Amino acid sequence: MTEASRDARADALLDVVQEDSNRRLKIFLGAAPGVGKTYAMLSAARELKRQGVDVVVGLVETHGRAETAALLEGLEVLPRLTLNYQGRDFTEFDVDAALARKPATLLVDELAHRNIPGSRHERRWQDIAELLDAGIKVYTALNVQHLESLNDQVRRITGITVRETVPDAFLDRARDIVLVDLPPRELIGRLRQGKVYVPETAAAALDAFFSPTNLGALRELAVDTMAGHVDNDLREHMLARGSAMPVRRRVMAAIDGHAQSEYLVRIARRIAERRGAPWSVVFVDTGVALDHTRRERIDTAMRLARRLGGDATVLRGHAIADELLVHADREGVGQIILGRTRERVLARMLGRSLTQQLLRRGAHLELTIIATPTERIRARKRLHLMPAHGRRDEYVFATVVIAAAIGLAFIADRYLSVANLALIFLTAVMTVAVRTRMAVAVYTAILCFIGYNFFFVPPRYTLAISNPDDVLAVTLFLLVALICSRLATRLASQVESLRAAHDYSHTLLTLGQRLASSPDADTVHEVGAAALAHGLRCEAAILSRDVEHHLQVTANSSRTLSLTTQDMAAAEWCEQHTEPAGRFTDTLNAARCWILPLGTDDRHLGVAALRFENGISPDIDRRSLALAMVQDIGQALERARLASELEGARVQGETERLRNALLSSVSHDLRSPLASMIGSAGTLSSYWGQLPVDERQELLDAILGEGQRLDRYIQNLLDMTRLGHGTLKLNRDWTDAAEIIASAITRLRKLFPELRVDTILPNETVLLFVHPALIEQALFNILENAARFSPPGDAVRVIVRVAGDRLFIDVVDRGPGIPEEERARIFDMFYSVARGDRAPQGTGLGLAICRGMIGAHGGSVEALPGEGVGTTIRISLPLPTPKP
């Protein structure tokens, strides 16, 4: 068994296992109205009710049939939702009431029904899809003519175009499809008895839709649909059991934007369904400008393909056959479906038609050519009538250029030979070919050929040519002109295609660069809204949920863009279901804005609201660009969210580390002096009379010293707390820097009487506008730290100097020094190494407090290498500009 087959079998087994949990839909399928679908559905519901299942009727249409209405007795029926449309009240199925009730099984009739404008969804099958996603099992009814892929066949059979359709892909969600069948004669008898429609309607129906021929054909379609569903189920179970299955190769339909495009999409869906193969629809953009109607057809066909469960792709290149073959090889396509709508006599004669190129070069592919009789008749009429192709202004432009070329040739005729005059006409052909289409360029080449021959080739003013050499020259001119026009037209198309691709890439690149430099979600919202508005030429807004989980506008590209109630409802639905909603979609399309989700099924990150000018639907390129930009914005929001969570985790980790360090410090720096004090006090209490006077004094001094140490530690903790909460107030005053240094040294001598301190002060008085007590405390902490690590007998040096607008105070000791990689960390709270302020009598807070106090004054503290040995701690303070 190959790896691919093992993967396929694993997927099939997973589908079978998850079938009960994912497939909650049961469809009662019929060939026509009146066969008894609703009756069969209600009968099945009553049987479930007898079995104790929670069954609720969401909506059932009895159409006045008494036997059907009788089956509703004893079943709970949800009230309908009343909607006002064009001054009249209508009732519809209430999705919210069904979601709130959430029964085990819900009955919702008429799957293909189109909802009243203003409803949440355009179609009822979308309502049912939401119920299925909510975990509710649904029973529903459907007539076969409402299937999207059968729309064309039903129109050919009955002559009626069915407007209310259901995508075939929705049937894939059905766990069970029950075929409710009734012979045509019996159905017609029921219709004549008034059991289907009222007598007046029944008579019209018998003359139109309910003919024996139509009913027979529809009955065959229903049986084929049911058989296809059975085949799919059988294929899945066979694959799950490991039975051999044929290789499923992708089916691809190539459309060109003409009237048969939607027809090809439906054909591709049916062929792929019969084969059990994936399918897709492609359009090759050669860079040729398309009119609005053709672009609209392409867009409609692409939307239809996605709705029917296929993929839709736009390829870019000048050679259609090359792009189709490359894409087919890359995607594993086994069958290409083409439509034949135009007779290309010249292309067929030269073997250059698309069909012939694919046949010649795609030997490994199966080609299916779909004939559409209506379009072939129209194409032949166009061929016979030979109307002018292209806009009139293009031919006017070409005529003006030809006239200018002839005039310029008359002027140059005095100085140039006849052969050189041909270059003027070639230039005219190239000019027209670059600016217009191929047909106009050929028109120019032919007229230039005639003008060149008539006016300048001897004998002049006739089309006859006397010199054999001139015959060759004129013939070559015509060939060169045609070739150059073709090449110029192709080059112009490629340039246009490259320009569109460049604009697409440049827009995404610019958006990516701006998003990469966005530090948080708010900035991403602002950048995203501005980029969407600029890149898509529309008004854009970004909506996300606030702290109270309300969807709010967080960024708006235009002050004139205001979201209506329908827009907000579409945004809420889009954010919850992470699917597009609003205008240009089938969900809440009464909204003015096109709503696109920024998140995924797992992450709801908000939505983007886009409003285009005059409500005109964007073309397929702008739609593709919008989806790509929204995806990039969503990824940027996800990165911002992850960065925020990472920063929170880092802060939490740092807080935990500091908490542990605090507990460790408290356990050491509080318990040690307390233990010493308790021990000394206990000794004095127990042996006061037995101890000599000098020992009692020594124990009292120890209690006093440890108490003072404990007091300093608690004071440091309080200072650190005030710094951390920003409650440390600066009572600034003018003071001499030398006085602060002298006061700190005086305090230090009380703790270290033997320590020698050398001070180097500037000659002039240096005034500071600071909180003197805080600066003195910070300097004292540094001096105390230096004193604890200085070798006995060595002096601690204090060097004060002024450089520019700052005052520098260097405290230099000759201790063991600090490794370079640890110099920045000694100012962290509770940093504990052999060097630093975590000495045997230290707290691990002195230098951290020092940095906080100096930083509050706009200064800084840093650790530098000493003079040969030891360490230099440098304090930098800003000097005030005004004098007192």
ROKELO-874569 format. One record per residue (C-alpha): residue in one letter; x, y, z. Coordinates in steps of 0.001 Angstrom, whole numbers, padded with zeros to 6 digits, always signed. Layout:
AXYZ;...
***
This chain:
M+000000+000000+000000;T+001465+003368-001028;E+001715+006331+001302;A-000977+008189-000672;S-003391+005267-000401;R-002700+004956+003319;D-003455+008646+003757;A-006657+008302+001742;R-007764+005319+003799;A-006980+007181+007032;D-009048+010152+005854;A-011929+007860+004942;L-011805+006116+008311;L-011824+009476+010035;D-014827+010564+007959;V-016713+007415+008887;V-015889+007817+012576;Q-016937+011462+012613;E-020050+010937+010493;D-022428+010809+013448;S-021029+014004+014991;N-020599+016080+011831;R-023559+015032+009656;R-026822+016022+011272;L-028882+016755+008154;K-031649+014558+006721;I-033163+015590+003385;F-036458+014361+001993;L-035891+014650-001773;G-038631+014696-004364;A-038950+015164-008122;A-041693+017807-007904;P-044084+019508-005469;G-046886+017307-004149;V-045038+013956-003993;G-045353+013897-000171;K-041992+015157+001126;T-043444+017219+003987;Y-045844+014393+004881;A-042954+011899+005032;M-040877+014322+007089;L-043663+014884+009657;S-044324+011143+009863;A-040646+010526+010638;A-040748+013323+013243;R-043784+011788+015007;E-041972+008460+015150;L-038988+010163+016796;K-041374+011848+019236;R-042774+008453+020236;Q-039213+007286+020884;G-038681+010136+023369;V-036569+012374+021130;D-036894+016158+021617;V-038477+017126+018285;V-039552+020695+017430;V-041117+022100+014271;G-039234+025222+013199;L-041251+025800+010034;V-043549+023573+007978;E-045601+024667+004955;T-048838+022601+004727;H-050184+024533+001680;G-053681+023923+003000;R-053414+020114+002910;A-055534+018775+005767;E-053747+015420+006070;T-050388+017218+006349;A-051692+019712+008938;A-053060+016840+011042;L-049547+015495+011533;L-048559+018714+013347;E-050820+017890+016288;G-048799+017046+019371;L-045585+018577+018047;E-044092+021781+019443;V-044087+024538+016807;L-041830+027588+017107;P-043421+031007+016423;R-042394+032665+013190;L-040466+035910+012828;T-042419+038872+011388;L-040552+041152+008951;N-041791+044284+007212;Y-040802+044657+003573;Q-042084+047409+001277;G-044921+048213+003657;R-046151+044627+004056;D-045611+042144+006875;F-044162+038721+006080;T-043332+035775+008297;E-040067+033844+008128;F-038295+031111+010012;D-036811+032473+013279;V-033192+031289+013464;D-032532+032903+016837;A-035571+031241+018425;A-034397+027871+017132;L-030867+028422+018466;A-032262+029481+021843;R-034565+026441+022033;K-031875+024078+020628;P-033877+020837+020356;A-032335+017511+019457;T-034138+017489+016072;L-035650+020462+014259;L-037953+020410+011215;V-037402+023193+008646;D-039354+022830+005409;E-038510+024172+001909;L-034728+024110+001893;A-034425+026208-001282;H-036619+029077-000019;R-035321+032636-000537;N-035772+034741+002603;I-037336+038183+002711;P-034729+040997+002265;G-033557+042089+005690;S-033295+038551+007029;R-030015+037308+008460;H-029329+035089+005452;E-030476+035346+001864;R-031371+031640+001576;R-032937+029169+003991;W-030194+026614+003420;Q-027829+029114+005044;D-030135+029258+008079;I-029991+025475+008278;A-026196+025517+007931;E-026016+027724+011022;L-028289+025311+012906;L-026096+022366+011918;D-022985+024222+013097;A-024737+024744+016434;G-025133+020960+016850;I-028852+020682+015986;K-030059+017776+013841;V-032284+019102+011027;Y-034960+017455+008881;T-035785+019341+005669;A-037419+018868+002236;L-036148+019672-001256;N-037264+019311-004859;V-034583+018137-007288;Q-035056+021085-009660;H-033677+023401-006973;L-030163+021897-007128;E-027719+024470-008495;S-025872+022140-010877;L-029157+020997-012481;N-030379+024515-013187;D-029568+024419-016907;Q-030977+020929-017381;V-034232+021845-015659;R-034548+024918-017871;R-034085+022797-021009;I-036588+020189-019787;T-039331+022447-018509;G-038585+025794-020142;I-038677+027373-016670;T-035703+029038-014971;V-035633+028109-011277;R-034475+031109-009218;E-034354+029465-005801;T-031381+027072-005818;V-029285+025154-003297;P-025541+024504-003822;D-024799+020855-004487;A-021989+021034-001919;F-024611+021544+000791;L-025933+018044+000109;D-022536+016707+001177;R-023524+017625+004729;A-026510+015279+004599;R-026181+012045+006517;D-029354+010642+004975;I-031260+011501+001804;V-034727+009945+001576;L-036155+009760-001936;V-039906+010425-001821;D-041226+009171-005152;L-044618+009197-006822;P-045419+008077-010368;P-046265+010973-012734;R-049817+009778-013379;E-050592+009531-009671;L-049073+012965-009034;I-051176+014469-011829;G-054245+012804-010295;R-053483+014382-006924;L-053047+017735-008657;R-056474+017472-010368;Q-058070+016544-007031;G-056756+019789-005503;K-054381+018023-003099;V-051335+019952-004343;Y-052570+023411-005392;V-055890+025214-005384;P-057980+024463-008545;E-057070+027707-010371;T-053356+027213-009818;A-053583+023473-010505;A-055019+024075-013973;A-052172+026385-014953;A-049619+023963-013504;L-050997+021057-015539;D-050556+023052-018738;A-046971+024114-017870;F-044775+022368-015350;F-046752+019223-014478;S-046711+017514-017846;P-045983+013763-017963;T-042804+014399-019952;N-041471+016969-017502;L-042320+014874-014468;G-040668+011812-015969;A-037469+013706-016715;L-037419+015289-013239;R-038021+011902-011692;E-034960+010569-013545;L-032881+013504-012259;A-033994+012764-008690;V-033029+009102-009040;D-029632+010054-010524;T-029005+012478-007647;M-029899+009835-005116;A-027661+007311-006891;G-024768+009747-006847;H-025173+010210-003102;V-025226+006447-002598;D-022098+006092-004763;N-020261+008660-002655;D-021181+006870+000563;L-020124+003551-000924;R-016836+005042-002097;E-016048+006338+001398;H-016834+003004+003057;M-014830+001046+000471;L-011902+003360+000951;A-012192+003025+004730;R-012058-000764+004390;G-008974-000527+002199;S-010683-001605-001023;A-009083-000549-004264;M-010307+002741-005675;P-009412+004419-008943;V-007028+007371-008875;R-009014+010572-008419;R-007600+013214-010749;R-008834+016776-010631;V-011382+018100-013124;M-010721+021637-014381;A-013031+023926-016337;A-011464+026798-018291;I-013769+029798-018724;D-013294+032926-020809;G-016006+035235-019493;H-018483+034694-022298;A-022085+033650-021824;Q-021326+029937-021453;S-019081+030376-018366;E-021712+029532-015760;Y-022869+026602-017889;L-019313+025194-017913;V-019097+025545-014126;R-022239+023480-013628;I-021049+020867-016137;A-017721+020605-014306;R-019513+020100-010999;R-021628+017262-012373;I-018688+015516-014086;A-016538+015794-010971;E-019374+014510-008791;R-019817+011433-010964;R-016098+010731-010806;G-015786+011534-007115;A-012926+013883-007975;P-012020+017399-006810;W-012630+020154-009335;S-011743+023740-010057;V-012466+026619-012431;V-009704+028750-013947;F-009554+031907-016016;V-006385+032966-017843;D-005823+036728-017730;T-003671+037607-020747;G-003596+041298-019886;V-006167+042243-022536;A-008627+044837-021263;L-012031+043271-020633;D-015335+045086-020804;H-017549+045361-017742;T-019992+042661-018903;R-017288+040078-019439;R-015629+040807-016104;E-018988+040526-014382;R-019559+037132-016013;I-016158+035905-014839;D-016831+037122-011310;T-020268+035475-011291;A-018882+032176-012570;M-016130+032201-009935;R-018651+032822-007159;L-020829+030017-008512;A-017861+027631-008507;R-017073+028389-004867;R-020729+028013-003940;L-020855+024597-005600;G-017787+023424-003684;G-015029+023944-006260;D-011897+026077-006345;A-011614+029271-008403;T-008238+030463-009680;V-007054+033309-011928;L-003903+032578-013948;R-001814+035276-015653;G+000127+034898-018884;H-000007+035740-022579;A-000358+032139-023804;I-003592+030545-022600;A-002639+026999-023582;D+000729+027238-021793;E-000836+028493-018585;L-003543+025819-018618;L-001046+023002-019195;V+001380+024215-016530;H-001440+024607-014013;A-002821+021171-014925;D+000561+019513-014336;R+001058+021347-011054;E-002396+020565-009650;G-002736+016989-010940;V-005556+017746-013394;G-006717+014806-015467;Q-009572+016414-017428;I-009965+019896-018895;I-013430+021125-019842;L-013649+023801-022538;G-016492+025631-024153;R-016667+026183-027896;T-018523+029377-028651;R-016726+031049-031537;E-015654+029818-034977;R-012004+030781-035534;V-011566+029871-039189;L-008058+031297-039610;A-006826+029910-036296;R-008220+026486-037113;M-006599+026500-040537;L-003218+027368-039024;G-003607+024883-036198;R-003379+027642-033599;S-006765+027345-031908;L-006760+026662-028181;T-008373+023266-028642;Q-005780+022165-031188;Q-002888+023373-029030;L-004178+021422-026038;L-004766+018309-028152;R-001273+018501-029593;R+000598+019226-026363;G-001622+017680-023669;A-001513+014031-024652;H-001821+012935-021010;L-004987+014986-020492;E-008600+014236-021278;L-010227+017157-023081;T-013981+017675-022995;I-015377+020236-025450;I-018828+021461-024422;A-020925+022776-027288;T-023502+025481-026602;P-025791+025719-029639;T-027092+029198-028899;E-023645+030712-028710;R-022493+028888-031852;I-025407+030332-033818;R-024576+033811-032548;A-020905+033329-033369;R-021686+032305-036937;K-023939+035329-037364;R-021132+037552-036133;L-018750+035826-038548;H-021047+036362-041537;L-021981+039902-040695;M-018383+040804-039808;P-019163+043726-037509;A-016406+046092-036488;H-014527+044848-033447;G-013394+047319-030898;R-014514+050759-030017;R-014977+053394-032673;D-012511+055777-031072;E-009708+053216-031528;Y-010320+053105-035266;V-010519+056892-035393;F-007155+057060-033649;A-005697+054512-036090;T-007029+056450-039085;V-005490+059684-037798;V-002119+057966-037324;I-002292+056498-040858;A-003080+059921-042326;A-000199+061449-040364;A+002158+058709-041602;I+001141+059328-045232;G+001626+063082-044819;L+005032+062603-043210;A+005996+060180-045991;F+005131+062818-048639;I+007461+065274-046879;A+010264+062710-046510;D+009826+061475-050088;R+012169+064221-051292;Y+015034+062991-049130;L+014533+059220-048643;S+014262+056238-050928;V+011047+054267-051324;A+012388+051431-049181;N+013183+053811-046318;L+009682+055283-046442;A+008395+051922-045275;L+009966+052627-041875;I+007561+055545-041371;F+004573+053273-041958;L+006061+050570-039693;T+006361+053181-036953;A+002690+054068-037439;V+001715+050407-037141;M+003776+050010-033953;T+002237+053161-032455;V-001293+051900-033017;A-000471+048336-031881;V+000892+049555-028548;R-002118+051771-027856;T-004959+049512-029080;R-005984+045920-029730;M-004800+043402-032320;A-007748+043927-034654;V-007074+047672-034859;A-003373+047013-035436;V-004169+044702-038379;Y-006502+047367-039766;T-003626+049862-039553;A-001119+047479-041163;I-003405+046811-044148;L-004186+050498-044766;C-000533+051423-044394;F+000322+048699-046901;I-002257+050067-049374;G-001139+053678-048834;Y+002526+052791-049201;N+001848+050870-052414;F-000579+053404-053885;F+001294+056631-053185;F+004983+055732-053203;V+005715+052481-055064;P+006153+052991-058855;P+003942+053291-060780;R+002415+055681-058284;Y-001310+056186-057688;T-002042+052609-058700;L-001886+049315-056885;A+000199+047819-059685;I+003933+047270-059087;S+006300+047435-062058;N+009577+046476-060438;P+009871+042861-059201;D+012118+044065-056369;D+009360+046386-055226;V+006935+043445-055144;L+009206+041698-052651;A+009686+044890-050633;V+005974+045629-050399;T+005136+042031-049510;L+007812+041963-046841;F+006508+045262-045524;L+003050+043781-045085;L+004424+040691-043303;V+006703+042746-041080;A+003865+045126-040261;L+001565+042263-039275;I+004266+040574-037200;C+005261+043821-035491;S+001638+044656-034748;R+001158+041214-033190;L+004326+041499-031104;A+003531+045049-030026;T+000009+044101-029011;R+001265+041114-027046;L+003930+043253-025397;A+001348+045863-024423;S-000873+043129-022955;Q+002041+041688-021007;V+002991+045119-019724;E-000589+045696-018588;S-000648+042303-016889;L+002716+042958-015249;R+001511+046365-014104;A-001527+044784-012467;A+000627+042088-010863;H+003109+044752-009725;D+000351+046837-008168;Y-000963+043712-006433;S+002480+042753-005102;H+003426+046322-004203;T+000227+046803-002213;L+000816+043597-000257;L+004511+044411+000229;T+003756+047903+001521;L+001102+046528+003833;G+003505+043849+005104;Q+006217+046425+005822;R+003843+048671+007729;L+002356+045781+009665;A+005833+044502+010560;S+006619+047825+012248;S+003306+047958+014127;P+003989+047326+017817;D+000444+046573+018983;A-003056+045688+017833;D-004283+049306+017797;T-001524+050291+015370;V-002276+047232+013230;H-005923+048342+013055;E-004969+051866+011941;V-002431+050652+009388;G-004800+047975+008074;A-007751+050338+007592;A-005582+052895+005775;A-003998+050232+003554;L-007358+048686+002634;A-008796+052068+001705;H-005766+053013-000404;G-005173+049645-002065;L-008826+048893-002878;R-009961+052492-003486;C-012803+052241-001023;E-013775+053284+002483;A-012580+050831+005141;A-013024+050274+008852;I-011689+047706+011300;L-013943+046417+014084;S-012914+044399+017131;R-014361+043527+020510;D-013679+045747+023508;V-013171+044662+027103;E-016932+044228+027466;H-016990+041990+024355;H-018922+044547+022280;L-017967+044867+018616;Q-016735+048427+018112;V-015001+050399+015333;T-011329+050663+016297;A-009992+052201+013080;N-011708+054130+010298;S-010143+055359+007063;S-012812+057974+006446;R-014877+060212+008658;T-017805+059774+006264;L-017963+055999+006752;S-020670+055246+009280;L-021930+051699+009805;T-025670+051103+009708;T-027633+048634+011808;Q-027469+046135+008927;D-023695+046614+008716;M-023269+045921+012421;A-025504+042855+012237;A-023419+041516+009321;A-020230+042303+011254;E-021483+040401+014301;W-022355+037362+012186;C-019088+037510+010267;E-017021+037762+013451;Q-018829+034837+015060;H-018709+032532+012023;T-015448+033831+010426;E-017109+033934+006990;P-017760+036930+004690;A-021097+038659+005093;G-022908+041789+004016;R-022954+043230+000513;F-021836+041044-002415;T-022534+037897-000332;D-025548+035717+000398;T-025616+036594+004115;L-027261+039835+005313;N-026676+041410+001901;A-028917+044358+002748;A-025861+045894+004421;R-023945+048622+002592;C-020517+047214+003491;W-018708+044059+002485;I-017651+042442+005775;L-014578+040177+005841;P-013279+038231+008855;L-009801+038940+010203;G-009512+035783+012298;T-009937+032059+011889;D-012318+029481+013269;D-010127+029225+016376;R-009292+032921+016798;H-011864+035698+016456;L-009792+038841+015858;G-012432+041176+014455;V-013675+042090+010980;A-012953+044544+008171;A-015830+046581+006700;L-015370+047774+003094;R-017727+050141+001299;F-017202+050712-002430;E-018354+053757-004325;N-021972+053568-005479;G-022144+049988-004206;I-020469+048644-007390;S-019182+045112-006933;P-015362+044919-007049;D-013859+042889-009876;I-012149+039566-009279;D-008678+041124-008928;R-009810+043551-006243;R-011672+040761-004458;S-008524+038617-004467;L-006445+041550-003228;A-008963+042305-000481;L-008887+038712+000773;A-005071+038655+000717;M-004808+041971+002590;V-007355+040900+005182;Q-005421+037669+005689;D-002179+039627+006242;I-003911+041959+008709;G-005320+038965+010583;Q-001858+037383+010791;A-000419+040659+012075;L-003126+040822+014745;E-002339+037241+015710;R+001365+038143+015989;A+000499+041167+018114;R-001667+038985+020338;L+001085+036402+020715;A+003633+039147+021425;S+001335+040584+024080;E+000851+037172+025651;L+004604+036562+025499;E+005274+039896+027171;G+002680+039082+029818;A+004292+035715+030391;R+007708+037375+030622;V+006445+039936+033126;Q+004718+037187+035071;G+007930+035171+035079;E+009955+038187+036156;T+007432+038899+038888;E+007637+035310+040032;R+011420+035505+040034;L+011379+038704+042086;R+008818+037191+044441;N+011038+034182+044998;A+014040+036464+045434;L+012103+038568+047937;L+011095+035498+049906;S+014702+034296+049842;S+015963+037708+050913;V+013368+038042+053668;S+014142+034572+054946;H+017834+035459+055098;D+018036+039177+055795;L+015151+039287+058267;R+015689+035989+060053;S+019457+036436+060469;P+019346+039699+062466;L+016229+038551+064317;A+017926+035287+065284;S+020967+037188+066511;M+018835+039641+068480;I+016682+036878+069994;G+019780+034877+070951;S+021513+037832+072579;A+018359+038915+074401;G+017751+035338+075595;T+021276+035076+076939;L+020890+038377+078805;S+017521+037311+080200;S+018772+033962+081446;Y+022290+034815+082620;W+022189+038520+083414;G+023584+038121+086907;Q+026233+035583+085889;L+027693+037541+082950;P+030482+040046+083358;V+029714+043645+082593;D+031792+043734+079411;E+030016+040640+077970;R+026606+042098+078814;Q+027622+045304+077009;E+028834+043284+074031;L+025496+041449+073801;L+023597+044770+074045;D+025762+046253+071283;A+025007+043196+069136;I+021264+043662+069669;L+021592+047373+068771;G+023669+046667+065669;E+021354+043957+064379;G+018339+046182+065062;Q+019913+049005+063063;R+020670+046549+060248;L+017063+045368+060288;D+015871+048962+060226;R+018014+049713+057166;Y+016664+046634+055385;I+013023+047569+056073;Q+013739+051154+054985;N+015182+049832+051713;L+012074+047725+051149;L+009840+050741+051752;D+011920+052903+049381;M+011775+050212+046707;T+008001+049938+047114;R+007562+053688+046726;L+009770+053661+043628;G+007839+050747+042116;H+004431+052392+042663;G+005580+055876+041639;T+004664+057398+045006;L+008183+058654+045798;K+007808+062455+045902;L+010676+064720+044868;N+010938+067786+047090;R+013536+069591+044973;D+015715+072330+046328;W+018941+074085+045367;T+021949+072523+047047;D+025720+072285+046677;A+026951+068987+045279;A+029915+069078+047708;E+027546+069237+050711;I+025691+066085+049580;I+028990+064225+049159;A+030297+065395+052529;S+027073+064345+054290;A+027131+060870+052694;I+030801+060372+053683;T+030043+061463+057267;R+027293+058802+057512;L+029659+056222+056060;R+032366+056893+058693;K+029928+055905+061452;L+029704+052399+059961;F+033318+052121+058798;P+035511+054246+061112;E+038717+052711+059731;L+037845+053389+056080;R+039798+056092+054254;V+037887+058134+051650;D+039748+060363+049178;T+037633+063109+047585;I+038446+065078+044420;L+036059+068031+043898;P+035897+070670+041137;N+037322+074095+041922;E+034003+075867+041328;T+030768+075385+043240;V+028329+073039+041491;L+024656+073652+042277;L+021987+070991+041802;F+018195+071335+041814;V+017372+067959+043393;H+015888+066236+046411;P+019043+066349+048600;A+018076+063498+050937;L+017429+061063+048066;I+020680+061873+046248;E+022559+061529+049544;Q+020884+058129+050174;A+021751+056913+046678;L+025386+058006+047063;F+025545+056460+050539;N+024339+053101+049169;I+027114+053114+046569;L+029751+054162+049121;E+028593+051467+051537;N+028778+048867+048791;A+032327+050004+047871;A+033415+050006+051512;R+032284+046415+052067;F+034385+045121+049182;S+037503+047327+049527;P+040575+045555+050944;P+041643+046741+054426;G+043898+049769+054239;D+042886+050762+050691;A+041007+054021+050184;V+037706+054557+048368;R+037982+057460+045937;V+035150+059891+045131;I+035795+061930+041958;V+033385+064744+041035;R+033585+066493+037640;V+031434+068495+035251;A+031214+067618+031537;G+028858+069664+029395;D+025417+069831+030963;R+025907+066869+033326;L+027580+066200+036662;F+029512+062928+037066;I+030270+061360+040467;D+032635+058344+040286;V+033012+056045+043300;V+036179+053966+042776;D+037186+050998+044913;R+040019+048474+044663;G+037954+045368+045391;P+037723+042138+043360;G+035854+043858+040522;I+032757+042796+038583;P+032806+040631+035416;E+031773+042584+032334;E+028716+040409+031626;E+027356+041066+035166;R+027867+044836+035431;A+024405+045729+034206;R+022711+043146+036437;I+024068+044387+039777;F+021358+047072+039724;D+018591+044440+039647;M+016652+043795+042832;F+017957+040895+044914;Y+020726+040162+042413;S+022900+037742+044357;V+026525+037068+043362;A+029818+037256+045213;R+030227+040812+043923;G+027476+043414+044134;D+025641+044647+047199;R+024738+041116+048237;A+027559+040834+050714;P+027231+038882+053954;Q+025612+041941+055504;G+023890+043174+052322;T+020254+043129+051247;G+020509+043012+047480;L+018454+046231+047263;G+020958+049059+047764;L+022070+049506+044150;A+018531+048928+042825;I+017257+051718+045099;C+020156+053897+043996;R+019248+053488+040322;G+015587+054261+041062;M+016395+057432+043025;I+018865+058750+040455;G+016515+057818+037581;A+013716+059797+039243;H+015935+062898+038800;G+016599+062151+035126;G+020031+060703+035781;S+021644+057301+035371;V+023960+054881+037194;E+026394+052478+035527;A+029182+050108+036549;L+032577+050543+034868;P+035979+048869+035215;G+038164+050237+037949;E+041613+051800+037600;G+043532+048628+037015;V+041590+046675+039633;G+038269+047127+041378;T+035127+048803+040152;T+033933+052301+039311;I+030270+053180+039907;R+029388+056358+037989;I+026430+058588+038825;S+025303+061002+036081;L+022965+063899+036960;P+021657+066671+034671;L+022713+070203+035559;P+019946+072842+035719;T+020162+075653+033172;P+018634+078478+035252;K+020434+079918+038262;P+018652+080603+041559;
***
